[in-house]
Each structure stands twice: as structure tokens, then as C-alpha cells.
Amino acid sequence: MRVGFDVFFWDGKVDKSSGTVVSQFGDLNPSDDPLVVAAHLPPVEIGEMVTDSKDNEPLKTENVSTAAAVYDQLLDRLLKDDEINSALVAATGKSANEIEFLDVASAIAAFIRDNFKLQSTRFHDFVFADGKMSERENAGGLIFYGKARCSTCHNGAYFSDLEFHAVPFPQSGFGKNGFGVDYGRFNVTLNPDDRYRFRTPPLFNVSKTAPYSHSGSIMKLGDAIRVHVDPFAVYDPSRMSAVQRAEYYQALKVWSDEPLVGVTLDDAEIDALTAFLRTLEFDSASPVQVSD
């Protein structure tokens, strides 16, 4: 089991578990800090941030020089905002014309580390102090570490083994591989055995972070739990294309080798697990405000 949090994104496309940052930048990583590297990638994600349009066609080459052009455009926009400009100048000690996108990414990484750093939870207090949990929360904890086998993958300091497992969540949207398909870890390793596998997510504040799964296809935590052991509970073939159904059946084959296969959970057990997971909540220093 890994000690540090060194893998980022559902497909693990930024990974420093070997001691060296591995990412889409290849030998041109902008930093040896994997979180700073991770902050560089969403703005250049084709189909997500770099949308399909005639103007954006030159920006869809997926090479470092094109990414740099995107960063230059973003930096120009950011520096036109007086408040952001002043904050970056104050934080870096540089003049505005010396600031690079690397400074922006470093600021994002610093915010994430500060605002979302782990804090004490009610479960922590229960284990290490004199904290109390309700009967239902206790029942959920026993299921989590027992019958449901959740801790097989959701273990360690982050409630994640940071490895890659197959849970056949329905795909929402076009998908990384198109036509409602996402091959997950395979897109990074190109190893056929990695198809449909995604990184085990940490569980701190999981009750606050809907929607769930790599594609955000599940809105309720209880449903997300149920999919782990009963994928057909949320399966609606009438809403899937023939290609999506074929891919879903293939994902089920990979899932069939996971340790949670064969587990059955009734509604009361799902509710107890949900209650237990709420004991892993904590408040960030600066709560993120939800807006339309």
C-alpha cells in the first residue's frame, strides 16, 4: 500500500508513485510536484475545456507546444482581472509581466493542499479519542470492514489503496473514448488488462461530493454504493446504444474478478453504510460555494 497521495485523476494520468512524475507531458513536466502538474491538465482537456469549435481546432493537437499556447491565453485573461493580478503578484513576488502559468498552477495546488487537507472527523474521534457514533453508524462501520468488503480497496490513511479497480458505473456523456465509452486506466497504460479500471477514490467528505463515479453518472451516495455489488440495480439498457451495452457487458466481465463480487446488501445495510460514511465529513477552511 502506498504511503503518500501521489496519483491524480480517475485514470491516474499523473503518477509519482515511482518517485518520478509520469504524465502526458512526458519528459517536459512543468514541475516535479505531481499536484502542480495535475493543475495544468484540465484547461487543455479536449472536449471538456477545449471545446469543439472552428476556432479551437488548432489547439487540439495534444502536444506540449499547443498546451503552452492555451496557457498563454488563459494567463492573459487572468492577468486582466485586477484582483487575481494583485494576488498573484503578492504571492509570487514577481511583477505582472514575469508571471507564468506555472505560478497559476502552483497557486491552485497550494489552495487545494490548504483548503482540502485532512482534518479530524467523527470517525477519527471515535477511534482515537472518546468520540461517539450512533447505533446505525456503528452498524455501517461493521459492514464496511466486514460483509461489504469495502476496506479491501478503501483502506489506509486516505480510505483508498490508490490502485485501479473495475466498478461498472454507467457512462455519462460522450466518454473519453467516444460514443459513451471510457476505458479508464487503459487510456494511460494501453494495457488491455486495464480497460474499465479507475482509481479508488478517497472517502473523506464523500457524502458531500456528488455526483459519483468517474463520469458523474450517479447522483445519490446510496446508489453509488449499490452499484459496487449490484450493477444492474441502476442499469437501463433502453438509454444505452448497442455499443454502450456491449462495452457494459465487457466491464462486467472485468468487475467479476473484483473482491466485492458476490456481496449482497439490502436497503437497511446500504443506509447504514451511508450513515457510516457521513462520519468521515469535515469542513474545509474555505467552503466551496455551489452556484449555477
VENDANOR-V965259 format. One record per residue. PSI is psi in radians with two decimals (NA if undefined). Layout:
# VENDANOR-V965259
psi: [PSI & PSI]
This chain:
# VENDANOR-V965259
psi: [2.40 & 2.66 & -0.78 & 2.85 & 1.71 & 0.19 & 2.28 & 2.58 & 2.70 & -0.59 & 0.05 & 0.54 & -0.21 & 2.09 & 2.13 & 0.40 & -0.38 & -0.13 & -0.27 & 2.40 & 2.18 & 2.18 & -3.13 & -0.24 & -0.18 & -2.19 & 0.06 & 0.57 & 2.34 & -0.21 & 2.77 & 0.11 & 1.99 & -0.51 & -0.63 & -0.72 & -0.76 & -0.63 & -0.34 & -0.42 & -0.73 & -0.69 & -0.35 & 0.26 & 2.01 & 2.33 & -0.24 & -1.11 & -0.71 & 1.59 & 2.87 & 1.98 & 2.79 & -0.70 & -0.50 & -0.08 & -0.75 & -0.25 & 0.15 & 0.61 & -0.20 & 0.80 & 2.92 & -0.65 & -0.65 & -0.71 & -0.71 & -0.64 & -0.68 & -0.77 & -0.67 & -0.72 & -0.76 & -0.75 & -0.71 & -0.74 & -0.76 & -0.74 & -0.24 & -0.21 & 1.98 & -0.68 & -0.79 & -0.73 & -0.87 & -0.69 & -0.72 & -0.71 & -0.77 & -0.70 & -0.61 & -0.40 & 0.20 & 2.84 & 2.82 & -0.65 & -0.07 & -0.21 & 2.40 & 2.94 & -0.49 & -0.62 & -0.66 & -0.82 & -0.67 & -0.65 & -0.71 & -0.79 & -0.70 & -0.70 & -0.79 & -0.80 & -0.65 & -0.80 & -0.48 & 0.30 & 2.58 & 2.43 & 2.99 & 2.48 & 2.99 & -0.58 & -0.69 & -0.79 & -0.61 & -0.72 & -0.75 & -0.17 & -2.45 & 0.53 & 2.78 & 2.60 & 2.63 & 2.92 & -0.71 & -0.69 & -0.73 & -0.75 & -0.74 & -0.68 & -0.71 & -0.65 & -0.74 & -0.82 & -0.07 & -1.85 & -0.78 & -0.27 & 0.40 & -0.69 & -0.09 & -0.68 & -0.65 & 1.36 & 3.09 & -3.01 & -0.49 & 0.13 & 0.70 & 2.38 & -0.05 & 0.34 & -3.03 & 2.21 & 2.79 & 1.96 & 2.02 & 1.20 & 2.48 & 2.55 & 2.39 & 2.31 & -2.94 & -0.59 & 2.63 & -0.53 & 0.15 & 2.73 & 0.64 & 0.50 & 2.41 & 2.06 & 0.02 & -2.24 & -0.52 & -0.59 & -0.32 & -0.80 & -0.41 & 0.34 & 2.09 & -0.50 & -0.22 & 0.03 & 2.39 & 0.17 & 2.41 & 2.69 & 2.43 & 2.07 & 2.53 & 2.78 & -0.04 & 2.29 & 0.38 & -0.50 & -0.20 & -0.01 & 0.59 & 2.69 & 2.88 & 2.83 & 2.96 & -0.47 & 0.02 & 0.59 & -0.17 & 2.24 & -0.46 & 2.42 & -0.72 & -0.70 & -0.67 & -0.69 & -0.80 & -0.67 & -0.57 & -0.63 & -0.29 & 1.27 & -0.55 & -0.15 & -0.45 & 0.17 & 2.18 & 1.58 & -0.41 & -0.32 & 0.15 & 2.57 & 2.97 & -0.68 & -0.78 & -0.70 & -0.74 & -0.73 & -0.65 & -0.69 & -0.65 & -0.69 & -0.63 & -0.63 & -0.72 & -0.74 & -0.55 & -0.26 & 0.00 & 2.65 & -0.28 & -0.04 & 2.34 & -0.15 & 2.39 & 2.36 & 2.26 & 3.10 & -0.69 & -0.65 & -0.66 & -0.77 & -0.70 & -0.72 & -0.73 & -0.74 & -0.73 & -0.76 & -0.45 & -0.28 & -0.08 & 0.21 & 2.61 & 2.83 & 2.28 & 2.76 & -0.70 & 1.56 & 2.35 & 2.27 & 2.25 & 2.30 & 2.80 & NA]
